[in-house]
Amino acid sequence: MVFKNSRWPLTKIFGTMCQPRRKTIKKITDVVYGVEDLKGWHEKLVLGAEEAHRQAEMPADQRTYTVGRWCYFCKARAVCRANREAEEARRMKKEATEPPAATTGCR
């Protein structure tokens, strides 16, 4: 990948991320991205943005919601139908795998 009017071909991009609130010892992370990594990331980002725009244009009851770790940060988590259904499924699965509570026989 070469930018127009550039003397040097672009083959790698170096980045440094500083996370002072991170609880681990390593608070500074260095990364190196190759051109192919960036092309794949760009395609994924563009396709994701197109899908997000398409979803935003739909009525709320027709949108597709995906539950995941990111829901922890979502302000709408308490009223999200997909999150509620996932919580219910987890609770039912847990109840199905737990042994019944022991009874003492006394009334």
Buried (B, 14 or more C-beta within 10 A) or exposed (E): EEEEEEEEEEEEEEEEEEEEEEEEEEEEEEEEEEBEEBEEEEEEEEEEEEEEEEEEEEEEEEEEBEBEEEBEEBEEBEEBEBBEEBBEEEEEEEEEEEEEEEEEEEE
